[in-house]
């Protein structure tokens, strides 16, 4: 009886209150649908034809309308039955403590050094060690940072993500000689959109970093949560409800999306719809980084952009040059988003390089660093390879 009452209550919910993308809510409203009960009466094929969306998207819409909304963990949301969550507050001292004491590393001192010049305040980024060199081994990614990692296939994007995740779990113990116990105060959430994030790879990395210590690698992976997202609608719905999940998993300090561009690379959205979706993603990621105090790493694929000799966007007929650029461009980023581009050198140079910049500082004078990936699938400096 309780389940039936819950379903009836859900069916009476207005379309505007469902965890659907804004453009889908507008399309449903324009088609005359006001409540979830109106939508569940039609088939996925009819809904697809009426709204002009794909069959898979229509099936996702029906699923959202047929059952009470599910959060990222797959459990029924209690937001309708429970009290309204009051906005959290933090003191300036707490925020400063998080920014200065919680840092995640790429496990490459060279890459950390490049990121520290952008991610950390100048006073911290320029701290020198006893040899007169910048001290960057502590890591450069702090809670509140939004970092985009992009690059061609095989360059080491997933290796970079796994390395930062291991650093978050081990804390300072990710460095040599400091591996006594896992860092229980920093858990990791990985959102896998491609279904290619192998659990075996994460466990192998944990084994590699705890090989000379008494830490059980299982204790490392126990603090890493994995959510697989199969469709574009699920991706947007997840981001819009992720803050509730993070509230119940307060130890999560690092959120990884690998890859954000996967469900948005098909040209099935017009420009206005695409802008609205990207704006929704921008606000969701900003909320995760600021309200939930998490570092967010977004992996994006590259796309070939054609330009004319005057650097204007071109096509196959007018384009004079082709440039590899992040597939989603800057529609989802803010002025503070740090962009880490991974690439190889010119022909004959097989070294991997990382280049960091932000849209506010530009990239012309930004630093770059060389790095490698070791046999355990972790990022390392060239001297350690």
N, C-alpha and C positions, 0 to 999 in steps of 0.2 A: 504493500500500500504506500509506504514511504517513497519507494522508487517511482511508482506511478505518479504520485503527487509531484515529485521533483521533475519528471519529464513533462507533465502538464504545465508546470510553472515555466519551464524552459521554452516550451512551444509558444507560450504567450508573450515571450520577450520581444521587444521591438528590434527590428533589424539593426538600428543604429547602435544598440547595446551589445551586439555580437562581436566576437574577436575576428572580424573580417577586414581586409584592406579597404581603405576609404573609397577607392574607385569602384569596388564591388558593391559597397553600401549605396553609393550614388546610382549605380546601374540598377540595383534591385528596387530602389525607391522610384526611379523613373519608369520602371516596368509595372509599378503599382503594388509591389510587395511591401507590407508594413510590419508584419510579425513573422517569427520563425514558422508559425503554423501555416502561413500562406505558402511558404516555399516548399515545405515537405509534401505538399499535395501534387507536385509536378515531378516528372522524371528528370534525370540528369541530361538526357538528350534534348528534351524540350527546353530546359533551362539554359543549356549551352547555346541553342539556336536563338533563343529570345534575347539573351544578354550579349551574344557575340563573343563568347569566351570558349576556351577549350573544354573538351569533355572531362578531362581530369580536374580542371578547376571547378567545373559545375558539380562534380562528385564531392569535392572537398567542401564546397558551400553547403551541400545537402547534409554532409556529416556534421558540420558545425551547427546546423539547424535542428538535426534530429536528436542529438544527445547534449547533455549539459557540458559546457566548455571544459576542455581538459587542459591542464597546464603542461609544461615541458616534461614533467615526470610521468605523464600519462594518467595521473590520478584525477578524479573528479574535483573540479574547483569548488571551494566552499565559500567563494566571495559573496554569493547571493544570500547564503544562510548566516554567515558570520558578520561581525561588526565591521564597520568601515575602518580601514587602516589609517591611522593618524600619521601624518608626515613626520619622519624622523628628523632630529636636529643633532648637530655635532658642534662641539666647541672648536675654536680656532686652534687650540693646543692639540686636540685630538687629530684634526686634519693635518697639522704640521708634523705630528709624530708619525702618522701613516706615510706621509710623503718622504720623510727622512730615514725611517727605519725599515720600511718595506720596499725592497727593490728586487726586481727580477732580472736575471742575466741571460744573455744569448749563449753563454759559455765561451764566447770569444772576446778577449780583452780589446781587440782591435775594433770589432763591431760595437761593443759597449762604449768605447771611447767616442765613436762617431755619434751614437745616440745620446750620450751624456751632454754633448754640447748643445743639444736641442731640448731634451726632455728634462734636464735638471737645471736648477737655478745656477747662475754663473759662479756663485761662491762655492757650491758643491762640485760643479763640473770641473773646476780648476784646482781641486785639492791635489797636492803633489805627494808622492811617496818619498822615501828617504833617498832615492836615486835621482830625484828631480823630474820624474816622469809623472804624467797624469795618473791618478789612482782610480781606475775604472773597473777593477775586478769585482767590486761590490754589486755591480749591475746598474742599469740606467733606466729601466722601465718601472714606474711607480704607479700605485693605484690612482686612477683618474686619467691616465694616459690612454689615448686612442692611437694605435699604430697600425698602419696598412703595410702589408708585405706583398709585393708583387714581383713577378719575374717569369721568364720562359720555363717550359717544362724541364724538370731535371736539374734546376739550378740550386735547389735546397730550401724551398719554401717550407715544406713539411718538416724538414730537419730543424729549421729555425724555430718552428712552433713547438716541436717536441722538446727542444733544448730549453726554451723559456719555461715550458710546463714543468720540466724536471727541476729547474732552478726555483720555481715557486714552491714546489713540494719540499725541496731540501734546504731552502734559504741559503745562508752563508755556507752551509755544509756542502754546497755544490762545488766548492773549490777544493783543491788538494788538501788532505789532512784534516778536514772538518766534517766528517761523515759519521756522526755518532747516533743520530736519531732523525726521523722525518720531521719536517716543519708542519706541525698539526694545525697551526693557525692560518695557513694559506692553502686552500683547496682550489681546484681548477675545473672549469666547465668547458668542454670542447663540443661545439656544434658542427656536426659533419653533414654536409649537404650532398657530397658525391658518393657516400657510402664506401669510400676507399681508405678511411682512416683505420689502419690495422691495429687491433689491440696488442697483437704480438710485438709490434714495433715499439709500443710504449713500454711494455714489460721488458723487452730487451734493453732499452735505454736505462730503465731503472736498475736492471742487473748490472749494467756496465758501470754506473755511477756508485753502486754500493759493493762493488767487487772486493774492495780492500777494507770494508767496514763490517760492523755487526748488524747493520740495518737489514731487515727483511724487505726485499723489493716489493712484496705484496703490500706492505704498509705504505709504500709510495703510491701505488696505483689505486689503493682504496680511497685516496683523496682526489681522484680524477674522475669526474662525471662525464659521460658521453651521451649525447642526444643526436639521433639521426633524423634528418628532415628530408622528406621525399619530394615535396612540391613547393611551388612558389607561394601558394596560399598558406601552407603550413609554416613556411619561413616567416612570413609577415605576422601571422597569428602568434607564433612563438615569441618574436621580438616584442610584441605588444603586451604579452603576459609574463615576460621573463622576470620583471621586477618582483612579482609575487613569489616566483620560485626562489629567487635570490634572497628574499626576506626569510624564507624557511630554511635556507642553506647559507647562514650568515658567515661561514668560514670561507666561502668562495671569494677570492680576491683577483682571479684572472679568468676572463672569458675569451675564448678563441672561436672564431667563425671561419671554417675552412670548407668551401670557399663561398664568399658572399655572392660573387658574380655568377655562380653555376646556374641558379634558377632564373637569371635575368639576361642570359646571353641570347636567347631566342627573340627575334624582333616581332613579338606578338602583342606589344603594347605601343599605342601611339605616343607621341612625345609628351602630351599633357598628362596622360595616365602614368607614364614612366616617371615624370617629375614628381607627381603626387606620391608614388610608391617610394621613390628615393627620399623624399622629404619625411615620410613616415619612418623610414629606416634611420635617417639622420637623428631624429628626435629620440627614437628608441635607444640608439647607441649612446647618445649624450646623457640620457637618463641613467643608463647602466653605469656609466663612468663617474657621474657626479653624485646622484642620489644613493646608489648602491656602493660607491667607492671602490669600483673594480677597474683594473686595467683591461682594456679591450684590444685584442689583436684580430684584425680582419685580413684574411688572405684573399687576394684577387688575381684572376688570370689576366693575361695581356691580350690586346686586340691590335690589329694593324690598322692605323689611321692614315689616310691619304691626304697630302697637302700639295697646294700649288707652289710655284716658285716664290709667291708673295706671302707664304705661310698661312694661306686661307684654306679652309677645309675643301678638299676636292673629291673626285671620284675616279673610276678607272679611265675615264676619258681626259679629265683635266688635271689629274694628279701628277706631280713631278717627282715626288719622293714619298716614301712610306716610313712611318715611325711606329714602333711598338710602344703602346701606352696602356695604363691600367684600364680594363674593360669598362668599368662604370664611371670613369672620369672623376670629376669633382662634385657630382650631383649630391653625393651622400656625405661629403666631408665638410669640416669646418676649418676656420683659419688655424686652429691649434692641432689639427690632425697631423701626426708625423708619418711621413711616407718613406718607407725603406724599400728601395728598388734594388733587386739582385740581378746581376748580369755577369757575363764573361767578357774577357778582354778581346782585342782585335784578333783576326786570324793568326793562329800560331801561339796565342796566349790562352791557355786553358784554365787560368786561375779564376776563381770566383771572386766577385767584388760586391760590396754593399754600399749604396749611396743614400744618405738620409737628407730629407728636406721637409719644409712645410710650405703651404701655399702663401703664408704671410711673410716668410723670410726669403722665399725663392730658392732655386736650386743651383744657380750659377756658381756661387762661392761655397756651396756645402761640401763637407768632407766626404771622403769615401775610404773604405778599408778593404783589405783582402782577407779572405777566410777560406776554410775548407770544411769538408764533412768527413769524419773518421769512419772506420769500419763498423762502428756501433750505430751509425746513423745520427750522430750528434755533431753540432757545429763546433769547430775548433779553430785555433790560429794556425797559420801555415807552418810555424815552427813546431807545432805539436802533432801535425799530420803524420 
